């Protein structure tokens, strides 16, 4: 069943149906951009020119690895949420059926 859930999630991602409009999300994105700019400004001002590219590449690889981890975590939460929803529906149906008997 988890393969089906992953296919649903990937289809929603491909269709852009997971693009969530949220003021909180927009605020977090602006904050992220500001911090990224601060980091790059610091590197450009304070890191020796011969080390800048190496440091920038290391940071980029770290961010890519963290994003891959976060993406996996989101998929696991999505699957768990889907499973929880099914269990809630089943419990509700069981309860309703036991009352009607």
C-alpha atoms as an extended CHARMM CRD file, in Angstrom:
* protein
*
       101  EXT
         1         1  UNK       CA              0.0000000000        0.0000000000        0.0000000000  PROA      1               0.0000000000
         2         2  UNK       CA              2.8400000000        2.4140000000        0.7480000000  PROA      2               0.0000000000
         3         3  UNK       CA              3.9270000000        2.1870000000       -2.9140000000  PROA      3               0.0000000000
         4         4  UNK       CA              0.4720000000        3.4270000000       -3.9460000000  PROA      4               0.0000000000
         5         5  UNK       CA              0.6910000000        6.2830000000       -1.4670000000  PROA      5               0.0000000000
         6         6  UNK       CA              4.1130000000        7.2560000000       -2.7860000000  PROA      6               0.0000000000
         7         7  UNK       CA              2.7610000000        7.1900000000       -6.3540000000  PROA      7               0.0000000000
         8         8  UNK       CA             -0.1170000000        9.4750000000       -5.3020000000  PROA      8               0.0000000000
         9         9  UNK       CA              2.2860000000       11.8700000000       -3.5970000000  PROA      9               0.0000000000
        10        10  UNK       CA              4.6280000000       11.9440000000       -6.5860000000  PROA      10              0.0000000000
        11        11  UNK       CA              1.7000000000       12.5120000000       -8.9640000000  PROA      11              0.0000000000
        12        12  UNK       CA              0.4960000000       15.4110000000       -6.8250000000  PROA      12              0.0000000000
        13        13  UNK       CA              4.0210000000       16.8520000000       -6.8050000000  PROA      13              0.0000000000
        14        14  UNK       CA              4.2930000000       16.4850000000      -10.6020000000  PROA      14              0.0000000000
        15        15  UNK       CA              0.9270000000       18.1820000000      -11.0980000000  PROA      15              0.0000000000
        16        16  UNK       CA              1.9100000000       21.0220000000       -8.7760000000  PROA      16              0.0000000000
        17        17  UNK       CA             -0.9600000000       20.2030000000       -6.4270000000  PROA      17              0.0000000000
        18        18  UNK       CA              1.3360000000       20.3730000000       -3.4230000000  PROA      18              0.0000000000
        19        19  UNK       CA              2.1520000000       24.0300000000       -4.0230000000  PROA      19              0.0000000000
        20        20  UNK       CA              0.5750000000       25.3860000000       -0.8900000000  PROA      20              0.0000000000
        21        21  UNK       CA             -0.2410000000       29.0730000000       -0.6470000000  PROA      21              0.0000000000
        22        22  UNK       CA              0.3190000000       30.1960000000        2.9090000000  PROA      22              0.0000000000
        23        23  UNK       CA              1.3590000000       33.4570000000        4.4960000000  PROA      23              0.0000000000
        24        24  UNK       CA              3.4480000000       31.5030000000        7.0050000000  PROA      24              0.0000000000
        25        25  UNK       CA              5.1980000000       29.6500000000        4.1740000000  PROA      25              0.0000000000
        26        26  UNK       CA              5.8530000000       32.9210000000        2.3240000000  PROA      26              0.0000000000
        27        27  UNK       CA              7.2630000000       34.4130000000        5.5190000000  PROA      27              0.0000000000
        28        28  UNK       CA              9.5550000000       31.4130000000        6.0360000000  PROA      28              0.0000000000
        29        29  UNK       CA             10.7220000000       31.6440000000        2.4170000000  PROA      29              0.0000000000
        30        30  UNK       CA             11.5800000000       35.3280000000        2.8300000000  PROA      30              0.0000000000
        31        31  UNK       CA             13.4460000000       34.5150000000        6.0530000000  PROA      31              0.0000000000
        32        32  UNK       CA             15.3360000000       31.7070000000        4.3050000000  PROA      32              0.0000000000
        33        33  UNK       CA             16.3430000000       34.0020000000        1.4620000000  PROA      33              0.0000000000
        34        34  UNK       CA             17.5040000000       36.6930000000        3.8810000000  PROA      34              0.0000000000
        35        35  UNK       CA             19.6650000000       34.2000000000        5.7810000000  PROA      35              0.0000000000
        36        36  UNK       CA             21.0940000000       32.8400000000        2.5370000000  PROA      36              0.0000000000
        37        37  UNK       CA             22.0090000000       36.3590000000        1.4560000000  PROA      37              0.0000000000
        38        38  UNK       CA             23.6310000000       37.0300000000        4.8420000000  PROA      38              0.0000000000
        39        39  UNK       CA             25.6680000000       33.8400000000        4.5360000000  PROA      39              0.0000000000
        40        40  UNK       CA             26.8800000000       34.6800000000        1.0310000000  PROA      40              0.0000000000
        41        41  UNK       CA             27.7120000000       38.2470000000        2.0380000000  PROA      41              0.0000000000
        42        42  UNK       CA             29.7240000000       36.9580000000        4.9930000000  PROA      42              0.0000000000
        43        43  UNK       CA             31.6020000000       34.4940000000        2.8010000000  PROA      43              0.0000000000
        44        44  UNK       CA             32.3770000000       37.1780000000        0.2190000000  PROA      44              0.0000000000
        45        45  UNK       CA             33.6100000000       39.6380000000        2.8520000000  PROA      45              0.0000000000
        46        46  UNK       CA             35.3340000000       37.4390000000        5.4190000000  PROA      46              0.0000000000
        47        47  UNK       CA             36.5800000000       34.2640000000        3.7270000000  PROA      47              0.0000000000
        48        48  UNK       CA             39.8670000000       34.2350000000        1.8710000000  PROA      48              0.0000000000
        49        49  UNK       CA             39.2490000000       34.3110000000       -1.8950000000  PROA      49              0.0000000000
        50        50  UNK       CA             41.0310000000       30.9650000000       -2.4290000000  PROA      50              0.0000000000
        51        51  UNK       CA             38.6390000000       29.2600000000        0.0220000000  PROA      51              0.0000000000
        52        52  UNK       CA             35.3580000000       30.8640000000       -1.0590000000  PROA      52              0.0000000000
        53        53  UNK       CA             34.4630000000       28.4050000000       -3.7990000000  PROA      53              0.0000000000
        54        54  UNK       CA             35.3460000000       25.4070000000       -1.6490000000  PROA      54              0.0000000000
        55        55  UNK       CA             33.2680000000       26.6980000000        1.2530000000  PROA      55              0.0000000000
        56        56  UNK       CA             30.3390000000       27.5910000000       -1.0210000000  PROA      56              0.0000000000
        57        57  UNK       CA             30.4510000000       24.1150000000       -2.5970000000  PROA      57              0.0000000000
        58        58  UNK       CA             30.5650000000       22.4340000000        0.8140000000  PROA      58              0.0000000000
        59        59  UNK       CA             27.5830000000       24.4720000000        1.9800000000  PROA      59              0.0000000000
        60        60  UNK       CA             25.6780000000       23.7080000000       -1.2180000000  PROA      60              0.0000000000
        61        61  UNK       CA             26.3030000000       19.9680000000       -0.8520000000  PROA      61              0.0000000000
        62        62  UNK       CA             25.2160000000       20.1230000000        2.7870000000  PROA      62              0.0000000000
        63        63  UNK       CA             22.0050000000       21.9630000000        1.8510000000  PROA      63              0.0000000000
        64        64  UNK       CA             21.3110000000       19.4430000000       -0.9440000000  PROA      64              0.0000000000
        65        65  UNK       CA             21.7940000000       16.5550000000        1.5070000000  PROA      65              0.0000000000
        66        66  UNK       CA             19.5580000000       18.2390000000        4.0700000000  PROA      66              0.0000000000
        67        67  UNK       CA             16.8650000000       18.8790000000        1.4460000000  PROA      67              0.0000000000
        68        68  UNK       CA             16.9830000000       15.2070000000        0.4040000000  PROA      68              0.0000000000
        69        69  UNK       CA             16.5720000000       14.2290000000        4.0640000000  PROA      69              0.0000000000
        70        70  UNK       CA             13.7230000000       16.7030000000        4.5040000000  PROA      70              0.0000000000
        71        71  UNK       CA             12.0310000000       15.4670000000        1.3240000000  PROA      71              0.0000000000
        72        72  UNK       CA             12.1810000000       11.8930000000        2.6140000000  PROA      72              0.0000000000
        73        73  UNK       CA             10.7910000000       13.0350000000        5.9700000000  PROA      73              0.0000000000
        74        74  UNK       CA              7.8990000000       14.8480000000        4.2810000000  PROA      74              0.0000000000
        75        75  UNK       CA              7.0370000000       11.7170000000        2.2950000000  PROA      75              0.0000000000
        76        76  UNK       CA              7.0500000000        9.6400000000        5.4790000000  PROA      76              0.0000000000
        77        77  UNK       CA              4.7700000000       12.1640000000        7.2170000000  PROA      77              0.0000000000
        78        78  UNK       CA              2.4660000000       12.1420000000        4.1930000000  PROA      78              0.0000000000
        79        79  UNK       CA              2.2820000000        8.3430000000        4.2900000000  PROA      79              0.0000000000
        80        80  UNK       CA              1.6940000000        8.3490000000        8.0420000000  PROA      80              0.0000000000
        81        81  UNK       CA             -1.0340000000       10.9650000000        7.6750000000  PROA      81              0.0000000000
        82        82  UNK       CA             -2.7060000000        8.9570000000        4.9530000000  PROA      82              0.0000000000
        83        83  UNK       CA             -2.5360000000        5.8460000000        7.1110000000  PROA      83              0.0000000000
        84        84  UNK       CA             -3.9220000000        7.7570000000       10.1050000000  PROA      84              0.0000000000
        85        85  UNK       CA             -6.8210000000        9.0350000000        7.9950000000  PROA      85              0.0000000000
        86        86  UNK       CA             -7.6840000000        5.4960000000        6.8660000000  PROA      86              0.0000000000
        87        87  UNK       CA             -7.5440000000        4.2620000000       10.4670000000  PROA      87              0.0000000000
        88        88  UNK       CA             -9.8350000000        7.0860000000       11.6150000000  PROA      88              0.0000000000
        89        89  UNK       CA            -12.3440000000        6.2400000000        8.8810000000  PROA      89              0.0000000000
        90        90  UNK       CA            -12.2110000000        2.5380000000        9.7480000000  PROA      90              0.0000000000
        91        91  UNK       CA            -12.6380000000        3.2280000000       13.4710000000  PROA      91              0.0000000000
        92        92  UNK       CA            -15.5550000000        5.5260000000       12.7150000000  PROA      92              0.0000000000
        93        93  UNK       CA            -17.2070000000        2.8950000000       10.5360000000  PROA      93              0.0000000000
        94        94  UNK       CA            -16.6770000000        0.2080000000       13.1760000000  PROA      94              0.0000000000
        95        95  UNK       CA            -18.2230000000        2.4260000000       15.8280000000  PROA      95              0.0000000000
        96        96  UNK       CA            -21.1660000000        3.2870000000       13.5960000000  PROA      96              0.0000000000
        97        97  UNK       CA            -21.7210000000       -0.3770000000       12.7220000000  PROA      97              0.0000000000
        98        98  UNK       CA            -21.6680000000       -1.4790000000       16.3720000000  PROA      98              0.0000000000
        99        99  UNK       CA            -24.3190000000        1.1060000000       17.2810000000  PROA      99              0.0000000000
       100       100  UNK       CA            -26.6310000000        0.0230000000       14.4590000000  PROA      100             0.0000000000
       101       101  UNK       CA            -26.5390000000       -3.6600000000       15.4280000000  PROA      101             0.0000000000
